[in-house]
Amino acid sequence: MARGLETFLAVLVLGAATAPGAADPLLREFAVCAGRLSATMEDQWMFDGPASERTAEELSAVVSLIEASMPQGSGRQVMAWRIDAKVAQKGLLQQARFARDARLAETAAARAEALAAECRAMILS
């Protein structure tokens, strides 16, 4: 099965099995950031190896925040948030790299970087 299809099916299954809004909003932000940083790191593996090392450290910090704040039994919801954010960030990064329309590519790159920067700001403050 194609990797993208596996991720899509996982999102559907996890999304259906979880209740929306069941956890702390800060935990949700940590999970979303983990997904965004994970997608960014994977993109950097292909196009900017040295940057991927820094992003891996940032991802590790966010995962530590998730583990410290996650109540028992919320793992499925946290994973669903992470997957949703990763898929969205990956889509932006793919548009930034491969869009034929230069304006669309620039907009997607700027948005992907802004979202990743929001996450970095959470762990640096």
C-alpha positions in Angstrom: 0.0 0.0 0.0 1.3 3.5 -0.8 2.7 5.4 2.1 0.3 8.3 1.6 -2.6 6.0 1.6 -1.5 4.4 4.8 -1.3 7.8 6.5 -4.7 8.8 5.1 -6.3 5.6 6.5 -4.6 6.0 9.8 -6.0 9.5 10.1 -9.5 8.2 9.3 -9.3 5.4 11.8 -7.8 7.5 14.6 -10.1 10.4 13.9 -13.1 8.2 14.1 -11.9 6.6 17.3 -11.4 9.8 19.3 -13.6 12.4 20.7 -12.8 16.0 19.6 -11.8 18.5 22.2 -11.2 15.7 24.8 -7.8 17.1 26.0 -6.0 20.2 27.1 -5.6 22.8 24.3 -1.9 23.1 25.2 -1.4 19.4 24.7 -3.1 19.7 21.3 -0.7 22.5 20.4 2.3 20.3 21.4 0.9 17.4 19.3 0.3 19.7 16.3 3.8 21.0 16.6 5.3 17.5 16.7 3.5 16.7 13.5 4.6 19.9 11.8 8.2 19.5 12.9 8.2 15.8 11.9 7.1 16.7 8.3 9.7 19.5 8.2 12.5 17.2 9.3 11.6 14.6 6.7 11.6 17.3 4.0 15.0 18.5 5.3 16.4 14.9 5.1 15.9 15.2 1.3 16.9 18.8 0.7 18.8 20.2 3.7 20.5 17.5 5.8 22.2 19.7 8.4 19.0 21.6 9.2 17.3 18.2 9.8 19.5 17.6 12.8 18.4 20.9 14.5 14.8 20.1 13.7 15.2 16.6 15.2 16.3 18.2 18.4 13.3 20.5 18.4 11.0 17.6 17.7 12.5 15.7 20.6 11.8 18.7 22.9 8.2 18.9 21.8 7.7 15.1 22.2 9.1 15.5 25.8 6.5 18.2 26.4 3.8 15.9 25.1 4.9 13.0 27.3 5.0 15.3 30.3 1.5 16.7 29.8 -0.4 13.8 28.3 -3.0 12.3 30.6 -3.4 8.5 30.5 -5.7 7.3 27.8 -5.2 10.3 25.4 -2.6 8.7 23.2 -5.0 8.1 20.3 -6.2 11.7 20.3 -2.6 13.0 20.5 -1.5 10.7 17.6 -4.5 11.9 15.5 -3.5 15.5 16.0 0.1 14.7 15.2 -0.8 12.9 12.0 -3.3 15.6 10.8 -0.7 18.3 11.3 2.0 16.3 9.6 -0.1 15.6 6.6 -1.0 19.3 6.3 2.6 20.4 6.7 3.8 17.9 4.2 1.3 19.1 1.7 2.6 22.7 2.1 6.1 21.5 1.8 5.3 19.6 -1.4 3.6 22.6 -2.9 6.6 24.7 -1.9 9.0 22.3 -3.7 7.0 21.1 -6.7 4.3 23.6 -7.6 4.6 24.9 -11.1 3.1 28.2 -10.1 6.0 30.2 -8.6 3.6 32.4 -6.5 1.9 29.3 -5.1 5.3 27.7 -4.2 6.4 30.9 -2.5 3.2 31.2 -0.5 3.3 27.6 0.6 7.0 27.8 1.6 6.3 31.0 3.6 3.3 29.4 5.3 5.2 26.2 6.1 8.0 28.1 7.6 5.7 30.4 9.6 4.0 27.3 11.1 7.3 25.7 12.0 8.5 29.0 13.5 5.5 29.1 15.8 6.4 25.7 17.1 10.1 26.6 17.5 9.0 29.7 19.5 7.0 27.5 21.9 10.0 25.5 22.9 12.5 28.5 23.0 10.4 30.7 25.2 
